[in-house]
Amino acid sequence: MQLFVGLGNPGGKYARNRHNIGFMALDQIASDHGFGPWKSKFQGQIAEGRLGGDKVLLLKPETFMNLSGQSVGEAMRFYKMEPGDVTVFHDELDLAPGKCRVKMGGGHAGHNGLRSIHAHIGEAYQRIRLGIGHPGRKDLVSAYVLHDFPKADDEWLNNLLWGISDGAAHLADGDTGKFQNAVALKTNPPRSSTSKPKAEKTEEKPPAPQEEPDTRSALQKLADKFR
């Protein structure tokens, strides 16, 4: 069994926050892949299902972001999992909006949800970093991540979530390359050629020779007629 964790804050007022993109990713996977209903357990919401041949537990901690590790640790202990069985989906300020990157292990880069998970299970888990962009100044970060995605972001956001869902089975299978390819096909689809075919070159006909004006007199014309 694998544990897919989405990070966010519980409650309707946070549902469309940039900080909640991890919750959104799990909701998309659950909907598209026929996971069971969400149930309250491990200080969060869980749903069980299969991705390919793998049994996967989806977990949305309801402890609020800063205490996410409590929920993750509880679920891991119950199912006797190792950190390597855990994949965490979270917002990433250092990636452009719509970008998706996979990372194994490493630091938390100041992300409070990851910081809490580090404290409870260590750092040897997989992360799916979902780009939301940066407001430009450190003092604006808190308000930025707790603000809703604007309507103008719907296209790239929906494509990103659909791509994650399309590649979820590859992720569960451990093929992160195929997972990222599935995301890329939604977020950066191949462009069809919009150039018009060149017109076939037609053979130009030489201009018709122009007749020289007849400058003969009437008498000359008559004489030439009987020659």
C-alpha positions in Angstrom: 0.0 0.0 0.0 1.1 3.5 -0.7 0.0 6.8 1.0 -0.6 9.8 -1.1 -0.9 13.0 1.0 -2.3 16.3 -0.1 -1.5 19.4 1.9 -3.9 22.2 2.6 -6.2 23.7 5.3 -9.6 22.3 6.1 -12.8 24.2 5.6 -14.7 25.8 2.8 -13.1 29.2 3.1 -9.7 27.7 2.3 -10.9 25.4 -0.5 -9.6 27.5 -3.5 -6.5 28.8 -1.7 -3.2 28.4 -3.4 -2.0 26.6 -0.3 -4.7 24.0 -0.9 -3.5 22.8 -4.3 -2.4 19.5 -2.7 -6.0 18.8 -1.5 -7.2 19.7 -5.1 -4.8 17.1 -6.6 -6.1 14.3 -4.4 -9.7 15.3 -5.0 -9.1 15.0 -8.8 -7.4 11.6 -8.4 -10.2 10.3 -6.2 -12.9 11.5 -8.6 -11.3 10.2 -11.8 -10.2 6.8 -10.5 -13.3 5.7 -8.6 -11.9 5.9 -5.0 -14.2 5.1 -2.1 -16.0 7.9 -0.2 -14.0 10.2 2.0 -14.0 9.2 5.7 -12.7 10.8 8.9 -9.7 9.0 10.2 -6.1 9.8 11.3 -7.0 13.4 12.1 -7.9 13.8 8.4 -10.0 12.7 5.5 -9.1 9.4 3.8 -10.2 7.6 0.7 -9.1 4.1 -0.5 -8.8 2.8 -4.0 -6.4 1.4 -6.6 -4.1 3.0 -9.1 -3.1 0.4 -11.7 -2.2 -2.7 -9.6 -1.4 -0.8 -6.4 -3.6 -0.1 -3.4 -3.4 3.5 -2.5 -4.7 5.5 0.5 -5.4 9.2 -0.1 -5.0 11.4 3.0 -6.0 15.1 3.5 -4.8 16.1 7.0 -7.4 18.3 8.8 -4.9 19.4 11.5 -4.2 22.7 9.5 -1.0 23.0 7.5 1.4 23.6 10.3 0.5 20.3 12.0 0.2 18.0 8.9 2.8 15.6 10.2 0.6 14.5 13.1 -1.9 13.0 10.6 0.6 11.6 8.3 2.6 9.9 11.1 -0.6 8.4 12.6 -1.6 6.8 9.2 1.9 5.5 8.6 2.1 3.8 12.0 -1.3 2.2 11.6 -0.4 0.7 8.3 3.2 0.0 9.3 4.5 2.0 6.3 8.0 3.4 5.7 8.7 7.0 4.6 9.4 5.7 1.1 5.8 4.6 0.8 4.6 8.3 1.2 4.1 10.8 -1.6 3.2 14.4 -0.6 1.5 16.8 -3.0 2.1 20.5 -2.0 2.2 24.0 -3.3 5.7 25.3 -4.4 6.5 29.0 -4.5 9.8 28.5 -6.3 8.1 27.0 -9.4 6.2 28.9 -12.0 2.4 28.5 -12.0 1.4 25.2 -13.6 4.9 23.5 -13.3 5.2 20.1 -11.7 8.4 18.5 -10.3 9.1 15.3 -8.4 11.6 15.3 -5.6 12.8 12.5 -3.3 14.0 13.5 0.1 15.8 16.8 0.9 14.9 19.9 2.9 11.5 21.5 3.5 12.5 24.9 2.1 10.5 26.7 4.8 7.2 25.1 3.8 5.3 24.7 7.1 3.5 21.5 6.1 6.6 19.8 5.0 8.4 21.0 8.1 5.8 19.3 10.3 6.0 16.0 8.2 9.8 16.1 8.5 9.5 16.3 12.3 7.2 13.3 12.4 8.5 10.9 9.8 11.9 12.3 8.6 12.7 13.5 5.1 13.0 10.3 3.1 9.6 10.7 1.4 8.6 11.7 -2.1 7.2 15.1 -2.9 5.2 16.4 -5.9 6.0 20.1 -6.1 3.1 22.0 -7.7 4.1 25.5 -8.9 2.0 28.5 -7.8 4.6 31.2 -8.4 5.9 33.8 -6.0 4.5 37.2 -5.0 7.9 38.7 -5.3 8.5 39.7 -1.7 8.9 37.5 1.4 6.5 39.6 3.5 3.7 39.0 0.9 4.0 35.2 0.9 1.5 34.4 3.7 -1.3 36.5 2.2 -0.5 35.1 -1.2 -0.7 31.4 -0.4 -3.9 32.0 1.7 -5.6 33.8 -1.2 -7.8 32.0 -3.7 -6.6 31.2 -7.2 -8.1 33.9 -9.5 -10.4 32.9 -12.3 -7.7 33.7 -14.8 -5.7 30.8 -13.5 -8.4 28.2 -14.1 -7.1 27.0 -17.4 -3.6 26.1 -16.3 -4.8 24.9 -12.9 -7.4 22.5 -14.3 -4.9 21.2 -16.9 -2.3 20.6 -14.1 -4.8 18.7 -12.0 -6.0 16.6 -14.9 -2.4 15.8 -15.8 -1.7 14.7 -12.3 -4.7 12.4 -12.3 -3.8 11.0 -15.8 -0.3 10.1 -14.5 -1.3 8.9 -11.0 -1.1 5.2 -11.9 2.5 5.7 -13.2 3.4 7.5 -10.0 2.0 4.6 -7.9 4.1 2.3 -10.1 7.2 4.2 -9.3 7.6 5.5 -12.9 8.1 9.2 -12.3 9.2 9.8 -15.9 5.9 8.6 -17.3 4.0 10.6 -14.6 5.7 13.8 -15.6 5.1 13.0 -19.3 1.4 12.7 -18.5 1.4 16.0 -16.8 3.3 17.7 -19.6 0.8 16.4 -22.2 -2.0 18.3 -20.4 0.0 21.4 -19.5 2.1 21.7 -22.6 0.3 19.8 -25.4 2.0 19.4 -28.7 1.1 22.2 -31.0 -0.4 21.4 -34.4 1.1 23.2 -37.4 -0.7 26.4 -38.2 1.4 27.2 -41.2 -0.5 27.1 -44.5 0.9 24.9 -47.2 2.8 26.7 -49.9 1.0 27.2 -53.1 2.3 25.1 -56.0 4.4 27.1 -58.4 2.6 27.5 -61.7 4.5 27.7 -64.9 4.3 31.2 -66.3 3.5 31.4 -70.0 5.6 33.8 -72.0 3.7 37.0 -73.0 2.1 36.9 -76.5 4.2 38.7 -79.1 2.7 42.1 -79.9 1.9 42.8 -83.6 3.6 45.8 -85.1 1.3 48.5 -86.5 0.6 48.4 -90.3 2.1 51.6 -91.7 1.5 50.8 -95.4 -0.5 53.2 -97.5 -3.8 52.0 -99.1 -2.1 51.9 -102.5 0.7 49.7 -101.1 -1.8 47.3 -99.5 -3.6 47.0 -102.8 -0.4 46.3 -104.7 0.8 43.7 -102.1 -2.5 41.9 -102.4 -1.8 41.0 -106.1 1.8 40.0 -105.6 
